[in-house]
């Protein structure tokens, strides 16, 4: 099987949207280069026919294709060393590594000598793999998991209580729940027990037994299922859940990083940037020219008259823009700066990875931090792209992802953004997703909720302004001017189903949200972008209600066999989780 055929099997919509000749050329180029990133760095001409969104998806397919090739090579080695054989032409029928494992087991169960001709042998082998796929899909769609905290009195148990559940369908498991459970399992804090639908799987075996060939019919359905399915199903399901959850976490991190790289640059002749850190550290202030060159700098010690010193800087340099960090440990001084710079405040910048970004700047750390913040506002694509993207702390549970894989995906995201800008398509494709912009290119930012001094000033029903600081699989974190960040659960981002928070909001976006829950004792603030009943929708980026959930990458789906009604053929289910289930996720999340 080649890359084009693999694309057709894993993502039919993507396959149908691409020119076959161009897809063939791209596949050969990626096989030679090994990755999309290498082609992007070389501006390879095979990329030209594709928009960035297609290249991103094709790169995912290519990674799966390379996994399949490695697994197929190993399977052929095992088959050859064992003296077994497989029908000619069967390998192109197999799309995923777990199917290759089933094919190897089938070779032992279904030898050529038990069939009168090649055609009947081929059909029997294929029927075994189809039975395996049906059982995998039934396990994923109707199996359940019990996630239990082993020692509730352990000091670290609280970290895992929010993901513990007596019973949850595998289909309903959120990526963050599964990754958290697996982390707890490795730490000896969590026990995971799968309950698989044995009767439904046996019915599949009985319905397909006549297709499996004479040797399997003589063995009987229980023996066939034991060797083909039950000895391997649970570890394969766990592996598939691992992969799905890691893919979700990677996608969230990549979306958040793309949001930073796509922020419009601030246009200013002179700007002032201030870096606020802890309550004992000085405030670093830097005045920069429009090209990011330092003009003046000042450190304002803790305890000094911050307002007077900042006003003196403004009077001396008359900047036409001001830049502040999104968050700071010293929230009181940050709030004071917001109030002082309100008339010229144009951008709030994420202060992550400042240590790396300050390297090479011959300035004190707080001054260097202010320079970095100012330059990130002036040229976000270059400045955020100049640091290791993994150090920006994007997404949730990225620590559970292999560092090399995370770095590869984020670097690819950066190169795709740069490639798209070179072609002049980046800005035109965004369609103002982050709201209207000022003449300087960045939306004018007002002071964040000046009447909200502490979390106890918040009441359900209030509307607050905020800035999205991070995206995770289960929602968006928002700075509303307090030390405690608020969260908008994915179920509260829109009235329509939302699979990825990045479909509605982006890092750095300004939002106006409704407070739906405040628990000061637990530092918990829950917001919603959904309209209150009888009010106008405040959600900033509504989506077409016709959008469907993306397919799950589990390989071929099962057909209807006999009287057993299963999923229809295709790449996945479009069933949406219930609203009550989504709200239960929110409640579980905030029980941490």
C-alpha positions as CSV (number, residue, x, y, z in Angstrom):
1,X,0.0,0.0,0.0
2,X,1.3,3.4,-0.9
3,X,0.8,6.8,0.8
4,X,-2.1,7.8,-1.6
5,X,-4.1,4.6,-0.8
6,X,-3.3,5.0,2.9
7,X,-4.8,8.5,2.7
8,X,-7.9,7.2,1.1
9,X,-8.4,4.6,3.8
10,X,-7.7,6.9,6.8
11,X,-9.2,10.2,5.6
12,X,-11.6,9.8,2.7
13,X,-12.7,13.5,2.8
14,X,-9.1,14.7,2.6
15,X,-8.4,12.2,-0.2
16,X,-11.4,13.4,-2.3
17,X,-10.3,17.0,-1.8
18,X,-6.8,16.5,-3.3
19,X,-5.6,16.1,-6.8
20,X,-4.4,12.5,-7.3
21,X,-1.3,13.5,-9.3
22,X,-0.3,16.1,-6.8
23,X,-0.9,13.7,-3.9
24,X,1.4,11.1,-5.6
25,X,4.2,13.7,-5.9
26,X,3.8,14.9,-2.4
27,X,3.8,11.3,-1.1
28,X,7.1,10.5,-2.9
29,X,8.6,13.7,-1.7
30,X,7.7,13.0,1.9
31,X,9.0,9.5,1.6
32,X,12.4,10.9,0.5
33,X,12.4,13.7,3.0
34,X,11.0,11.8,5.9
35,X,8.7,14.6,7.1
36,X,6.7,17.6,6.0
37,X,9.1,19.9,8.0
38,X,12.0,19.1,5.7
39,X,9.9,19.9,2.6
40,X,8.7,23.2,4.2
41,X,12.3,24.3,5.0
42,X,13.3,23.5,1.4
43,X,10.1,25.2,-0.1
44,X,9.7,22.0,-2.1
45,X,7.5,22.5,-5.2
46,X,5.4,19.5,-4.4
47,X,3.7,21.6,-1.6
48,X,2.3,24.2,-3.9
49,X,-1.0,22.6,-4.9
50,X,-2.1,22.3,-1.2
51,X,-3.5,24.7,1.3
52,X,-1.8,24.7,4.7
53,X,-4.8,22.9,6.3
54,X,-4.5,20.0,3.9
55,X,-0.7,19.8,4.4
56,X,-1.2,19.6,8.1
57,X,-3.7,16.7,7.8
58,X,-1.6,15.0,5.1
59,X,1.4,15.1,7.5
60,X,-0.7,13.3,10.1
61,X,-1.6,10.7,7.6
62,X,2.0,10.3,6.5
63,X,3.1,9.7,10.1
64,X,0.5,7.0,10.4
65,X,1.7,5.6,7.0
66,X,5.3,5.4,8.3
67,X,4.0,3.5,11.4
68,X,2.2,1.1,9.2
69,X,5.3,0.5,7.0
70,X,7.4,-0.2,10.1
71,X,4.8,-2.6,11.5
72,X,4.3,-4.3,8.1
73,X,8.1,-4.9,7.8
74,X,8.2,-6.4,11.2
75,X,5.1,-8.6,10.5
76,X,6.6,-9.9,7.3
77,X,9.8,-10.8,9.2
78,X,7.9,-12.7,11.8
79,X,5.8,-14.5,9.2
80,X,8.9,-15.5,7.3
81,X,10.9,-16.7,10.3
82,X,8.0,-18.8,11.5
83,X,7.6,-20.6,8.2
84,X,4.1,-19.2,7.7
85,X,2.5,-17.6,4.6
86,X,-0.2,-15.2,3.6
87,X,-2.3,-14.9,0.5
88,X,-1.0,-12.6,-2.3
89,X,-2.6,-9.2,-2.2
90,X,-3.8,-9.3,1.4
91,X,-1.4,-6.7,2.8
92,X,-2.9,-3.8,0.8
93,X,-6.2,-4.6,2.5
94,X,-4.7,-3.8,6.0
95,X,-4.7,-0.2,7.1
96,X,-3.5,-0.1,10.7
97,X,-0.7,-1.7,12.8
98,X,-3.2,-3.4,15.1
99,X,-4.8,-5.1,12.0
100,X,-1.3,-6.3,11.1
101,X,-1.1,-8.0,14.4
102,X,-4.4,-9.8,13.8
103,X,-3.1,-10.8,10.3
104,X,-0.1,-12.4,11.9
105,X,-2.3,-14.4,14.3
106,X,-4.6,-15.3,11.4
107,X,-1.6,-16.8,9.5
108,X,-1.2,-19.3,12.3
109,X,-4.9,-20.1,12.5
110,X,-5.7,-20.2,8.8
111,X,-2.9,-22.1,6.8
112,X,-3.0,-22.4,3.1
113,X,-3.3,-26.2,3.3
114,X,-6.8,-26.0,4.8
115,X,-8.3,-24.3,1.7
116,X,-8.9,-25.7,-1.8
117,X,-7.7,-22.6,-3.7
118,X,-6.1,-19.2,-3.3
119,X,-9.4,-17.3,-3.6
120,X,-11.1,-19.2,-0.7
121,X,-7.9,-18.8,1.4
122,X,-7.8,-15.1,0.7
123,X,-11.5,-14.6,1.7
124,X,-11.0,-16.6,4.9
125,X,-7.9,-14.6,6.0
126,X,-9.7,-11.3,5.2
127,X,-12.8,-12.5,7.2
128,X,-10.6,-13.1,10.2
129,X,-9.2,-9.5,10.1
130,X,-12.7,-8.1,9.6
131,X,-13.9,-10.1,12.7
132,X,-11.0,-8.6,14.6
133,X,-11.9,-5.1,13.5
134,X,-15.5,-5.6,14.4
135,X,-14.5,-6.7,17.9
136,X,-12.2,-3.7,18.3
137,X,-14.9,-1.3,17.3
138,X,-17.4,-3.0,19.7
139,X,-14.9,-2.7,22.5
140,X,-14.4,1.0,21.9
141,X,-18.0,1.8,21.4
142,X,-19.6,-0.2,24.2
143,X,-16.8,-1.1,26.6
144,X,-16.4,0.7,29.9
145,X,-13.6,1.7,32.2
146,X,-13.5,1.9,36.0
147,X,-10.8,4.4,37.2
148,X,-10.2,4.0,40.9
149,X,-7.9,5.9,43.3
150,X,-6.0,3.1,45.1
151,X,-5.1,5.1,48.3
152,X,-7.6,8.0,48.9
153,X,-5.6,9.1,51.9
154,X,-2.4,9.5,50.1
155,X,-1.2,13.2,49.9
156,X,-1.2,13.0,46.1
157,X,-4.6,11.4,45.8
158,X,-6.4,14.8,45.4
159,X,-4.6,15.2,42.0
160,X,-6.5,12.2,40.7
161,X,-9.9,12.3,42.3
162,X,-11.3,14.5,39.5
163,X,-10.7,11.8,36.9
164,X,-11.8,8.8,39.1
165,X,-15.0,7.2,38.0
166,X,-16.8,3.9,38.8
167,X,-17.9,3.4,35.2
168,X,-17.5,5.4,32.0
169,X,-17.9,4.3,28.3
170,X,-14.6,4.2,26.5
171,X,-16.3,6.3,23.7
172,X,-16.9,9.1,26.2
173,X,-13.5,9.2,27.8
174,X,-11.9,12.6,27.3
175,X,-8.3,12.7,26.3
176,X,-7.2,14.5,29.5
177,X,-9.1,12.0,31.6
178,X,-7.3,9.0,30.0
179,X,-3.9,10.6,30.1
180,X,-4.4,11.6,33.7
181,X,-5.5,8.1,34.6
182,X,-2.5,6.6,32.8
183,X,-0.2,8.9,34.6
184,X,-1.8,8.0,37.9
185,X,-1.4,4.3,37.0
186,X,2.3,4.7,36.4
187,X,2.6,6.5,39.8
188,X,0.8,3.7,41.6
189,X,-2.1,5.9,42.5
190,X,-4.7,4.8,40.0
191,X,-6.1,1.4,39.0
192,X,-7.8,1.1,35.6
193,X,-10.1,-1.9,34.9
194,X,-11.8,-2.4,31.5
195,X,-15.1,-4.2,31.2
196,X,-15.5,-5.4,27.6
197,X,-18.8,-6.7,26.0
198,X,-18.1,-10.4,25.8
199,X,-21.6,-11.4,24.7
200,X,-21.7,-8.8,21.8
201,X,-18.3,-10.0,20.7
202,X,-19.3,-13.6,20.8
203,X,-22.3,-12.7,18.6
204,X,-20.0,-11.2,16.0
205,X,-17.9,-14.4,16.0
206,X,-21.0,-16.6,15.6
207,X,-22.3,-14.4,12.7
208,X,-19.0,-14.5,10.9
209,X,-18.0,-18.1,11.6
210,X,-19.2,-19.4,8.3
211,X,-16.8,-17.0,6.5
212,X,-13.7,-18.0,8.4
213,X,-12.9,-21.2,6.6
214,X,-13.1,-24.9,7.5
215,X,-10.3,-25.0,10.0
216,X,-11.8,-22.2,12.1
217,X,-15.3,-23.7,11.8
218,X,-14.0,-27.0,13.2
219,X,-12.3,-25.1,16.1
220,X,-15.6,-23.4,17.1
221,X,-16.3,-19.7,17.9
222,X,-15.0,-19.7,21.4
223,X,-11.6,-21.1,20.4
224,X,-11.3,-18.7,17.5
225,X,-12.2,-15.7,19.6
226,X,-9.8,-16.8,22.4
227,X,-6.8,-16.8,20.1
228,X,-7.7,-14.0,17.7
229,X,-9.4,-11.6,20.0
230,X,-9.4,-12.1,23.8
231,X,-5.6,-12.7,24.2
232,X,-5.0,-9.3,22.6
233,X,-8.0,-7.0,22.7
234,X,-7.5,-5.2,26.0
235,X,-3.9,-4.2,25.4
236,X,-4.8,-3.0,21.9
237,X,-7.7,-0.9,23.2
238,X,-5.4,0.6,25.8
239,X,-2.9,1.4,23.1
240,X,-5.5,3.0,20.8
241,X,-6.8,5.1,23.7
242,X,-3.2,6.2,24.5
243,X,-2.7,7.2,20.9
244,X,-6.0,9.0,20.5
245,X,-5.4,11.0,23.7
246,X,-1.9,11.9,22.8
247,X,-3.1,13.0,19.4
248,X,-5.7,15.2,21.0
249,X,-3.1,16.7,23.3
250,X,-0.7,17.3,20.4
251,X,-3.5,18.9,18.4
252,X,-4.5,21.3,21.2
253,X,-0.8,22.3,21.7
254,X,-0.4,22.9,17.9
255,X,-3.6,25.0,17.8
256,X,-2.5,27.1,20.7
257,X,0.9,27.7,19.1
258,X,-0.6,28.5,15.7
259,X,-2.8,31.1,17.5
260,X,0.3,32.8,18.9
261,X,2.1,32.8,15.5
262,X,-0.9,34.2,13.8
263,X,-1.4,37.2,16.2
264,X,-1.3,40.4,14.1
265,X,1.8,42.5,14.8
266,X,1.5,45.8,16.7
267,X,2.3,48.8,14.6
268,X,3.8,51.6,16.7
269,X,6.5,54.2,16.4
270,X,7.4,54.0,20.1
271,X,6.1,51.6,22.7
272,X,6.7,51.0,26.4
273,X,6.8,47.4,27.7
274,X,6.8,46.4,31.4
275,X,7.6,43.1,32.9
276,X,6.1,42.2,36.2
277,X,7.1,39.1,38.1
278,X,7.1,38.4,41.9
279,X,6.2,40.8,44.7
280,X,9.9,41.2,45.6
281,X,11.4,41.6,42.1
282,X,11.7,45.0,40.4
283,X,9.4,45.9,37.5
284,X,11.4,46.0,34.3
285,X,10.4,48.8,31.9
286,X,11.7,49.1,28.3
287,X,11.0,51.8,25.7
288,X,11.4,50.4,22.2
289,X,11.3,51.8,18.7
290,X,8.9,50.4,16.1
291,X,11.5,47.9,15.0
292,X,12.2,46.6,18.5
293,X,15.4,48.5,19.2
294,X,15.7,49.6,22.9
295,X,15.5,53.4,23.4
296,X,15.5,53.5,27.2
297,X,15.2,51.2,30.2
298,X,14.5,51.4,33.9
299,X,14.1,49.1,36.8
300,X,11.5,50.1,39.4
301,X,12.2,48.5,42.8
302,X,9.4,46.8,44.8
303,X,8.0,49.4,47.2
304,X,8.8,52.4,44.9
305,X,6.0,54.7,43.6
306,X,5.2,52.7,40.5
307,X,2.6,55.1,39.1
308,X,4.8,58.1,39.4
309,X,7.8,56.3,37.8
310,X,5.7,55.0,34.9
311,X,4.1,58.4,34.3
312,X,7.7,59.9,34.2
313,X,8.6,57.4,31.4
314,X,5.4,58.3,29.5
315,X,6.2,62.0,29.7
316,X,9.8,61.5,28.6
317,X,9.1,59.3,25.6
318,X,5.4,59.8,24.6
319,X,4.9,56.2,23.5
320,X,1.8,55.5,21.3
321,X,1.4,51.9,22.6
322,X,2.0,50.0,25.8
323,X,2.5,46.2,26.4
324,X,2.0,44.2,29.5
325,X,2.2,40.5,30.4
326,X,-1.1,38.5,30.5
327,X,-0.4,37.3,34.0
328,X,2.1,37.9,36.8
329,X,2.6,36.6,40.3
330,X,2.3,40.1,41.6
331,X,-1.2,40.8,40.4
332,X,-1.5,44.0,42.4
333,X,1.3,45.7,40.6
334,X,0.1,44.4,37.3
335,X,-3.3,45.9,38.0
336,X,-1.7,49.2,38.9
337,X,0.2,49.2,35.6
338,X,-3.0,48.5,33.7
339,X,-4.7,51.4,35.3
340,X,-1.8,53.7,34.7
341,X,-1.3,52.7,31.1
342,X,-5.0,52.3,30.2
343,X,-5.1,55.0,27.5
344,X,-2.1,53.5,25.6
345,X,-2.5,49.8,26.4
346,X,-2.5,47.9,23.1
347,X,-1.3,44.3,23.8
348,X,-1.0,41.7,26.5
349,X,1.7,39.1,25.9
350,X,2.1,35.6,27.3
351,X,5.3,35.7,29.4
352,X,6.2,32.0,29.0
353,X,9.7,30.9,28.0
354,X,11.2,34.3,28.9
355,X,14.4,32.7,30.3
356,X,15.2,31.2,26.9
357,X,14.1,34.3,25.0
358,X,16.3,36.6,27.1
359,X,19.4,34.7,26.1
360,X,21.8,37.0,24.2
361,X,20.3,40.2,25.6
362,X,22.9,42.1,27.5
363,X,20.4,43.6,30.0
364,X,19.3,42.7,33.6
365,X,16.7,39.9,33.6
366,X,13.6,42.1,34.2
367,X,14.7,44.6,31.6
368,X,15.4,41.9,29.1
369,X,12.0,40.4,29.9
370,X,10.3,43.7,29.1
371,X,12.2,43.9,25.8
372,X,11.1,40.4,24.9
373,X,7.4,41.2,25.6
374,X,7.6,44.4,23.5
375,X,9.2,42.5,20.6
376,X,6.6,39.8,20.8
377,X,3.9,42.4,20.4
378,X,5.7,44.0,17.4
379,X,6.5,40.7,15.6
380,X,4.8,37.7,17.3
381,X,5.5,35.3,14.5
382,X,9.2,35.8,14.7
383,X,9.6,36.2,18.4
384,X,7.4,33.2,19.4
385,X,9.0,31.2,16.6
386,X,12.5,31.9,18.0
387,X,12.0,29.9,21.2
388,X,11.5,26.2,21.7
389,X,7.7,25.9,21.3
390,X,7.6,23.1,23.8
391,X,8.8,25.6,26.5
392,X,5.7,27.8,26.0
393,X,3.6,25.5,28.1
394,X,0.9,25.0,25.4
395,X,-2.0,22.7,26.0
396,X,-2.6,20.2,28.8
397,X,-0.8,16.9,29.6
398,X,1.9,17.7,27.0
399,X,4.3,16.3,29.6
400,X,2.8,12.9,28.9
401,X,3.9,13.2,25.2
402,X,7.3,12.2,23.9
403,X,9.4,15.4,23.8
404,X,10.7,14.6,20.4
405,X,7.2,14.1,18.9
406,X,5.9,17.3,20.6
407,X,8.8,19.3,19.2
408,X,8.3,17.8,15.7
409,X,4.7,18.7,15.6
410,X,5.2,22.3,17.0
411,X,8.1,23.0,14.7
412,X,6.0,21.8,11.8
413,X,3.2,24.2,12.9
414,X,5.7,27.0,12.9
415,X,7.0,26.2,9.4
416,X,3.5,25.8,8.1
417,X,2.6,29.3,9.4
418,X,5.8,30.8,7.8
419,X,5.1,29.0,4.5
420,X,1.6,30.2,4.5
421,X,2.7,33.8,5.1
422,X,5.2,33.6,2.3
423,X,2.4,32.7,-0.1
424,X,0.4,35.6,1.2
425,X,-2.5,33.5,2.5
426,X,-2.1,33.7,6.3
427,X,-3.9,36.9,6.9
428,X,-6.6,36.5,4.3
429,X,-7.6,33.1,5.6
430,X,-8.3,34.2,9.1
431,X,-11.3,36.3,8.3
432,X,-11.0,38.4,11.5
433,X,-11.4,35.4,13.8
434,X,-10.0,37.3,16.7
435,X,-12.2,40.3,16.4
436,X,-11.9,43.8,15.0
437,X,-8.5,45.4,15.0
438,X,-7.3,48.9,15.6
439,X,-5.4,50.9,13.0
440,X,-2.2,49.7,14.7
441,X,-3.1,46.1,13.8
442,X,-3.9,44.9,17.3
443,X,-7.2,45.2,19.0
444,X,-7.4,48.0,21.5
445,X,-7.4,46.4,25.0
446,X,-9.3,48.1,27.8
447,X,-8.4,47.6,31.5
448,X,-9.6,44.2,32.6
449,X,-12.6,44.5,35.0
450,X,-11.4,47.4,37.2
451,X,-14.2,46.8,39.7
452,X,-13.2,43.2,40.3
453,X,-10.4,43.3,42.9
454,X,-10.6,39.8,44.3
455,X,-12.4,36.5,43.4
456,X,-15.1,37.4,46.0
457,X,-16.2,40.3,43.8
458,X,-17.3,37.9,41.2
459,X,-21.0,36.7,41.1
460,X,-22.8,34.3,38.8
461,X,-24.4,36.2,36.0
462,X,-21.8,38.9,35.8
463,X,-20.1,39.6,32.5
464,X,-16.3,40.0,32.6
465,X,-13.6,40.8,30.0
466,X,-10.7,38.4,29.6
467,X,-7.8,37.3,27.5
468,X,-7.4,33.6,26.5
469,X,-4.1,32.4,27.9
470,X,-4.1,28.7,27.1
471,X,-6.1,26.1,25.3
472,X,-6.5,22.5,26.5
473,X,-8.6,19.6,25.2
474,X,-11.3,20.4,27.7
475,X,-11.5,24.1,27.5
476,X,-9.8,27.5,27.5
477,X,-8.1,29.3,30.4
478,X,-8.8,33.0,30.6
479,X,-7.1,35.9,32.5
480,X,-9.7,38.3,33.9
481,X,-7.2,40.4,35.9
482,X,-6.9,38.2,39.0
483,X,-4.2,35.9,40.1
484,X,-6.6,33.0,39.7
485,X,-7.3,32.2,36.0
486,X,-10.9,31.4,35.0
487,X,-11.8,28.5,32.8
488,X,-14.4,28.1,30.0
489,X,-15.2,24.5,29.7
490,X,-15.5,23.2,26.1
491,X,-19.2,22.6,26.6
492,X,-19.6,26.4,27.4
493,X,-17.7,27.7,24.4
494,X,-20.7,27.6,22.0
495,X,-24.3,26.4,21.8
496,X,-23.2,24.1,19.0
497,X,-21.0,21.0,19.6
498,X,-17.3,22.0,19.9
499,X,-14.7,19.3,19.6
500,X,-11.6,21.5,19.9
501,X,-11.6,24.8,21.8
502,X,-9.4,26.2,18.9
503,X,-12.5,26.1,16.7
504,X,-14.0,28.9,18.7
505,X,-11.1,30.9,20.5
506,X,-7.4,31.4,20.1
507,X,-4.6,32.2,22.5
508,X,-4.4,35.9,23.0
509,X,-8.0,36.6,22.0
510,X,-10.1,39.0,24.0
511,X,-13.4,37.6,25.1
512,X,-16.4,38.8,27.0
513,X,-17.8,36.0,29.1
514,X,-20.5,35.3,31.7
515,X,-19.6,34.0,35.2
516,X,-21.5,30.8,35.9
517,X,-19.7,29.6,39.0
518,X,-17.4,31.0,41.7
519,X,-15.9,29.0,44.5
520,X,-13.4,31.3,46.4
521,X,-12.3,28.5,48.8
522,X,-11.1,26.4,45.9
523,X,-9.9,29.3,43.7
524,X,-12.4,28.2,41.1
525,X,-13.9,30.5,38.4
526,X,-16.1,29.0,35.6
527,X,-17.1,31.2,32.7
528,X,-19.4,30.7,29.7
529,X,-19.5,32.2,26.2
530,X,-23.0,30.8,25.6
531,X,-25.7,33.4,25.8
532,X,-27.9,33.6,28.8
533,X,-31.5,32.7,28.1
534,X,-33.2,35.7,26.4
535,X,-30.0,37.6,25.7
536,X,-27.8,38.2,22.7
537,X,-25.0,35.7,22.1
538,X,-21.6,37.1,23.2
539,X,-19.6,34.3,21.8
540,X,-16.9,35.7,19.6
541,X,-16.5,33.1,16.9
542,X,-19.6,31.1,16.1
543,X,-19.3,28.1,13.9
544,X,-21.6,26.6,11.3
545,X,-23.9,24.1,12.9
546,X,-23.5,21.7,10.0
547,X,-19.9,20.9,11.1
548,X,-19.4,17.3,12.2
549,X,-17.0,15.7,14.6
550,X,-13.8,14.5,13.0
551,X,-13.4,10.8,12.5
552,X,-11.6,8.7,15.1
553,X,-8.4,7.1,13.8
554,X,-9.3,3.5,14.6
555,X,-9.1,2.1,11.1
556,X,-11.9,0.3,9.3
557,X,-15.3,0.3,11.0
558,X,-17.6,-2.7,11.3
559,X,-20.5,-3.5,9.0
560,X,-24.0,-4.8,9.8
561,X,-23.8,-8.6,10.1
562,X,-26.9,-10.7,10.4
563,X,-29.2,-9.2,13.0
564,X,-26.4,-7.4,14.9
565,X,-26.8,-3.7,14.3
566,X,-23.3,-2.1,14.5
567,X,-21.8,1.2,13.2
568,X,-22.1,2.0,9.6
569,X,-19.0,1.8,7.4
570,X,-16.9,5.0,7.3
571,X,-14.2,6.7,9.2
572,X,-16.0,7.2,12.5
573,X,-19.1,8.1,14.4
574,X,-20.7,11.5,14.3
575,X,-22.5,10.9,17.6
576,X,-22.3,13.9,19.9
577,X,-21.8,13.7,23.7
578,X,-24.8,14.7,25.6
579,X,-25.0,18.1,27.2
580,X,-25.3,16.5,30.6
581,X,-22.1,14.5,30.0
582,X,-20.3,17.7,29.0
583,X,-21.5,19.4,32.2
584,X,-20.4,16.4,34.2
585,X,-16.9,16.8,32.7
586,X,-16.9,20.4,33.9
587,X,-18.0,19.4,37.4
588,X,-15.4,16.7,37.6
589,X,-12.6,19.1,36.4
590,X,-13.4,21.6,39.1
591,X,-13.3,19.1,41.9
592,X,-9.5,19.1,41.8
